[in-house]
Amino acid sequence: MDNILISIITINFNDVAGLQKTISSVQNQTYSNFEHIIIDGNSTDGSKETIEKHKDSFAYWLSEPDSGIYNAMNKGIAKAKGEYVFFLNSGDEFVNSKALQSIVQSLSGEDIIYFNINQVSNREEIKVKRVPSELSFSYLYHDLPPHQSTFIKKKLFNDYGNYDESLKIVADWKFLILALLKYNATYKHVDKVFTNFYLGGVSSNSESFKLMQAEREIVLNKEFPILLNDLKYKYTLERIIRGLRKSKKIQLLIKLGLINKF
């Protein structure tokens, strides 16, 4: 798979410093069979000038107003020609110059291929976010593989449609959960890290949590109402079990050997 074409899409809005960091990280890669697409939301902080300075290294670039993150992402997808689409947005970066080269052999044909990721805090503290190898509805209800570590076949967007622009914060989550659970897309996890994600964006902002939960409930109630009912029942049982574990009477019965620890 050494010659596989990868479409790297970078979304930017008024983050010139982050944009420059991401562009440099992409340009420094030893693996060269990729196209870099830049979609800028008509920034006013010097981002357009930075893009124009490096324009010869981009397969396509655009700077114009958009209606949100997913509108910008969809613009990038529309121009992508690679077999796999990969989002590395402004401020995020590869761990080193050999990052793409080190994982390209893992792009072995599955519809969705995802890796672990470094999460970098405002204090520059790095924590590896490990993603499970076996995905479940229970996991996807709360989380998803980060887009900064996920390769998606361009064909999936052609077959299932692009990101839902009516959603403000979970359209990438909706796309993956539909691809995996409704359309049975194939997937693979690779236990490696090759990108750094810097916390502080819209999805990692605590103020966005309520909106995220609300949008997820809308999607799940529409697409998977029965599974959602089962999941809610599961969580009710788990709360009951946690309560029983804390019961002094139950702890005494376990200590006396009258019931087994659970």
C-alpha positions as CSV (number, residue, x, y, z in Angstrom):
1,M,0.0,0.0,0.0
2,D,3.0,2.3,-0.3
3,N,1.5,4.1,-3.3
4,I,-1.9,4.8,-1.8
5,L,-3.1,8.4,-2.3
6,I,-4.2,10.1,0.9
7,S,-6.3,13.2,0.9
8,I,-5.3,15.3,3.9
9,I,-7.9,18.0,4.6
10,T,-7.2,21.0,6.9
11,I,-10.0,23.2,8.1
12,N,-9.1,26.7,9.4
13,F,-10.7,29.8,10.7
14,N,-8.7,32.6,12.2
15,D,-6.0,30.4,13.6
16,V,-2.9,31.5,11.6
17,A,-0.4,30.1,14.1
18,G,-2.1,26.7,14.2
19,L,-2.4,26.7,10.4
20,Q,1.3,27.3,9.9
21,K,2.1,24.5,12.4
22,T,-0.1,22.1,10.5
23,I,1.1,23.1,7.1
24,S,4.7,22.6,8.2
25,S,4.0,19.3,9.7
26,V,2.4,18.0,6.5
27,Q,5.1,19.5,4.3
28,N,7.8,17.7,6.3
29,Q,6.4,14.2,5.8
30,T,8.7,11.7,4.2
31,Y,5.7,10.0,2.7
32,S,4.9,12.0,-0.4
33,N,1.8,10.4,-2.1
34,F,-0.8,12.7,-0.6
35,E,-2.7,15.7,-1.5
36,H,-3.2,18.6,0.9
37,I,-6.5,20.5,0.8
38,I,-7.0,23.7,2.7
39,I,-10.4,25.0,3.5
40,D,-10.4,28.4,5.2
41,G,-13.5,30.2,6.4
42,N,-12.6,33.7,5.1
43,S,-10.2,34.3,8.0
44,T,-9.1,37.9,8.8
45,D,-6.0,37.1,10.9
46,G,-3.4,36.6,8.2
47,S,-4.4,33.0,7.4
48,K,-5.2,33.7,3.8
49,E,-1.8,35.2,3.3
50,T,-0.2,32.1,4.9
51,I,-2.2,29.9,2.5
52,E,-1.1,32.0,-0.5
53,K,2.5,31.8,0.6
54,H,2.4,28.0,0.5
55,K,-0.2,27.5,-2.3
56,D,2.1,25.6,-4.6
57,S,2.2,22.7,-2.0
58,F,-1.7,22.4,-2.0
59,A,-3.8,20.3,-4.3
60,Y,-6.6,22.7,-3.7
61,W,-7.3,25.6,-1.4
62,L,-10.2,27.9,-0.7
63,S,-10.9,30.9,1.5
64,E,-14.6,32.0,1.7
65,P,-17.3,32.2,4.3
66,D,-18.9,29.0,5.4
67,S,-21.9,28.0,7.6
68,G,-19.8,26.0,10.1
69,I,-17.2,23.3,10.6
70,Y,-19.0,20.6,8.7
71,N,-19.8,22.8,5.7
72,A,-16.1,23.4,5.5
73,M,-15.3,19.7,5.9
74,N,-17.8,18.8,3.1
75,K,-16.1,21.3,0.8
76,G,-12.8,19.5,1.4
77,I,-14.4,16.1,0.8
78,A,-15.9,17.3,-2.5
79,K,-12.4,18.1,-3.8
80,A,-10.6,15.0,-2.4
81,K,-9.3,12.5,-5.0
82,G,-7.5,10.1,-2.6
83,E,-8.6,6.6,-1.7
84,Y,-8.7,7.7,2.0
85,V,-9.8,11.0,3.5
86,F,-8.0,12.2,6.6
87,F,-8.7,15.4,8.6
88,L,-5.8,17.2,10.2
89,N,-7.2,20.6,11.2
90,S,-5.4,23.8,12.1
91,G,-3.2,23.4,15.1
92,D,-2.9,19.6,15.0
93,E,0.2,17.9,13.7
94,F,2.0,14.6,13.0
95,V,4.2,13.4,15.8
96,N,7.3,13.5,13.5
97,S,8.3,13.7,9.8
98,K,8.0,9.9,9.4
99,A,4.5,9.6,10.9
100,L,2.6,9.0,7.7
101,Q,5.3,6.6,6.3
102,S,5.2,4.6,9.5
103,I,1.5,3.8,9.2
104,V,0.7,3.7,5.5
105,Q,1.2,-0.1,5.4
106,S,-1.7,-0.3,7.8
107,L,-4.1,1.2,5.3
108,S,-5.0,-2.2,4.1
109,G,-8.4,-1.7,2.4
110,E,-10.9,-1.5,5.3
111,D,-13.5,1.3,5.1
112,I,-12.5,3.0,8.3
113,I,-9.0,2.6,9.9
114,Y,-8.3,4.4,13.2
115,F,-5.3,4.8,15.5
116,N,-4.6,6.0,19.0
117,I,-3.8,9.7,19.4
118,N,-1.8,12.0,21.6
119,Q,-4.0,14.5,23.5
120,V,-2.0,17.6,24.4
121,S,-3.2,19.9,27.1
122,N,-2.7,23.7,27.4
123,R,0.2,22.8,29.7
124,E,1.8,20.7,27.0
125,E,1.0,17.5,29.0
126,I,0.6,14.6,26.7
127,K,-1.9,11.8,27.3
128,V,-2.4,8.9,24.9
129,K,-6.1,8.3,24.1
130,R,-6.4,4.7,23.3
131,V,-9.3,3.6,21.2
132,P,-10.9,0.1,21.6
133,S,-10.1,-2.5,18.9
134,E,-13.7,-3.8,19.0
135,L,-16.3,-1.1,18.6
136,S,-19.7,-1.4,20.3
137,F,-22.9,0.6,20.4
138,S,-22.2,1.3,24.0
139,Y,-18.8,2.8,23.2
140,L,-20.1,4.8,20.2
141,Y,-22.9,6.2,22.4
142,H,-20.3,8.1,24.3
143,D,-17.3,8.5,22.1
144,L,-15.8,7.8,18.7
145,P,-12.3,7.4,17.2
146,P,-10.9,11.0,16.8
147,H,-11.0,12.3,13.3
148,Q,-7.3,13.3,13.7
149,S,-6.4,9.6,13.8
150,T,-9.0,8.2,11.5
151,F,-8.8,7.4,7.8
152,I,-12.2,7.1,5.9
153,K,-12.5,5.7,2.4
154,K,-13.7,8.5,0.1
155,K,-16.1,5.9,-1.3
156,L,-18.1,6.0,1.9
157,F,-19.0,9.6,1.5
158,N,-20.0,9.0,-2.1
159,D,-22.2,6.1,-1.0
160,Y,-23.7,7.4,2.2
161,G,-23.5,11.2,1.8
162,N,-21.4,13.8,3.5
163,Y,-21.5,15.3,7.0
164,D,-24.9,16.5,8.2
165,E,-24.6,20.3,8.2
166,S,-27.7,20.7,10.3
167,L,-25.6,19.5,13.3
168,K,-23.2,21.9,14.9
169,I,-20.9,19.5,16.8
170,V,-21.6,15.8,16.2
171,A,-21.9,15.3,12.4
172,D,-18.6,13.4,12.2
173,W,-19.9,11.1,15.0
174,K,-23.2,10.7,13.2
175,F,-21.4,9.7,10.0
176,L,-19.3,7.1,11.7
177,I,-22.1,5.6,13.7
178,L,-24.3,5.2,10.7
179,A,-21.5,3.8,8.5
180,L,-20.6,1.2,11.2
181,L,-24.0,0.3,12.6
182,K,-26.4,0.9,9.7
183,Y,-24.3,0.2,6.7
184,N,-21.9,-2.3,8.2
185,A,-18.7,-0.5,7.1
186,T,-15.6,-2.5,7.7
187,Y,-13.1,-1.1,10.2
188,K,-9.7,-1.8,11.8
189,H,-7.9,-0.4,14.8
190,V,-4.1,0.0,14.8
191,D,-2.4,0.3,18.2
192,K,-0.1,3.2,17.2
193,V,0.1,7.0,17.7
194,F,1.0,9.2,14.8
195,T,-0.7,12.6,15.4
196,N,-1.0,15.2,18.2
197,F,-4.4,16.7,19.0
198,Y,-4.4,19.9,21.0
199,L,-7.3,20.2,23.4
200,G,-9.3,23.4,23.4
201,G,-11.4,23.1,20.2
202,V,-15.2,23.1,20.0
203,S,-15.6,19.4,20.7
204,S,-13.3,19.5,23.8
205,N,-14.9,22.7,25.2
206,S,-16.9,21.9,28.3
207,E,-19.5,24.4,27.4
208,S,-20.3,22.4,24.3
209,F,-21.1,19.2,26.2
210,K,-24.8,19.9,26.6
211,L,-25.2,20.6,22.9
212,M,-23.2,17.5,22.1
213,Q,-25.5,15.3,24.2
214,A,-28.6,16.9,22.8
215,E,-27.6,16.4,19.2
216,R,-26.6,12.8,19.9
217,E,-30.0,12.1,21.4
218,I,-31.7,13.5,18.3
219,V,-29.6,11.3,16.0
220,L,-30.1,8.1,18.1
221,N,-33.8,8.6,18.6
222,K,-34.2,8.9,14.9
223,E,-31.9,6.2,13.7
224,F,-31.6,3.6,16.5
225,P,-34.6,4.0,18.9
226,I,-34.7,0.4,19.9
227,L,-31.0,0.1,20.6
228,L,-31.2,3.4,22.6
229,N,-34.0,1.9,24.7
230,D,-31.8,-1.2,25.4
231,L,-28.9,1.0,26.3
232,K,-30.9,3.1,28.8
233,Y,-32.1,-0.2,30.4
234,K,-28.5,-1.4,30.7
235,Y,-27.5,1.9,32.4
236,T,-30.4,1.6,34.8
237,L,-29.3,-1.9,35.8
238,E,-25.7,-0.7,36.2
239,R,-26.8,2.1,38.6
240,I,-28.7,-0.5,40.6
241,I,-25.7,-2.8,40.8
242,R,-23.5,0.1,41.9
243,G,-25.9,1.0,44.6
244,L,-26.0,-2.6,45.8
245,R,-22.2,-2.8,46.0
246,K,-22.2,0.2,48.3
247,S,-24.9,-1.4,50.6
248,K,-23.5,-2.4,54.0
249,K,-25.9,-5.3,54.2
250,I,-24.6,-6.7,50.9
251,Q,-21.0,-6.1,52.0
252,L,-21.7,-8.1,55.2
253,L,-23.3,-11.0,53.3
254,I,-20.3,-11.1,51.0
255,K,-17.9,-11.0,54.0
256,L,-19.9,-13.9,55.6
257,G,-19.6,-15.9,52.3
258,L,-23.4,-16.1,51.9
259,I,-23.2,-14.5,48.5
260,N,-20.4,-14.1,46.0
261,K,-18.8,-10.8,45.3
262,F,-20.1,-9.1,42.1
